[in-house]
Amino acid sequence: MSIQSRHSPIKIRNMTLEDIKKVVQLQKAAFPYMAAEGVYWKPEQLKAHLQIFPQGQFVAEYNEKIIGSCSSLIISLEPEYKEHSWKEACGDSFFKNHNPKGDTLYGADVSSHPDHRRLGVATKLYTARQELAITLNLRRIIAGGRLFNYCEYSKEFSPIDYVVKVKRREIKEPVLSFQLRNHFKFVKILPNYMKDPRSLNYATFIEWKNPHFKEKS
């Protein structure tokens, strides 16, 4: 899959093996707090993603430079709003939970380079995921979203109170606000989702329902 509008120099396409080294460097630049904890994609993990589910791995290219990426897999979550960690959803960093017969696209990761964050990169990657879910007739997309600024408010608010204030636009939260603008709905808080010093390991369970989904007979 390759997407490029006539008004944008950004090209969204499927990741290839040749992109792996660049995506690793992108991860380190995009997530410095997590990279310091050793939490970023390793080359062997990205290679496994391409072997397991190549359609679900995207990069954003700008002037022949990779400035964004996203990784996805197909799962079945039972019950459908089950509390889970990132590892439980994905299986592990090698996406061992990928299930081609599942009904849900799981957003494992989205990254954009800090020097190119006002070009709509993440929005284009989200759109690519939504188009993939429609093409594959998947019922929905879900993910665990980082509460990027929660560490600055944790002494004042519980995670759910923090989310309420973000939804009311009383607190600036770059990740959740972006997801809500891109038609995702907040479902609930996921504690102990992943090791993340900014979010204090909390995440939001977010969901986008495919409006074109057709029940399989």
Secondary structure, DSSP 8 states (H G I E B T S, - for coil): -EE--TT-SEEEEE--GGGHHHHHHHHHHH-HHHHTTT-S--HHHHHHHHHH-GGG-EEEEETTEEEEEEEEEEE--SSTT----HHHHHSSTT-TT--TT-SEEEEEEEEE-GGGTTS-HHHHHHHHHHHHHHHTT-SEEEEEEE-TTGGGTTTT--HHHHHHHHHTTSS--HHHHHHHHTT-EEEEEETT-S--TTTTT-EEEEEEE-TT-----
